[in-house]
Amino acid sequence: MTKPIKRNNGEVEWEQKPGDLYVVTGVLANGQRFKPITTSSWRHANGINLFRGTKWLLRNGKRYRILSV
């Protein structure tokens, strides 16, 4: 299976499919990890402000990195 995430000049693209989930992981300002947030909406996941963390596409049980801060 090829990777669904395509990167081109700093832009990230993927084709959304039914069943896709988005996971947000990261660290709080005090150094503690927060519980991963899982949502079916990219708009919700993208709206989460991260101090240090990663936003993932979860497809078929496998994570693909979309964005790291």
Secondary structure by P-SEA (a helix, b strand, c coil): ccccccccccbbbbbbcccbbbbbbbcccccccccccccccaaaaaacccccbbbbbbcccbbbbcccc
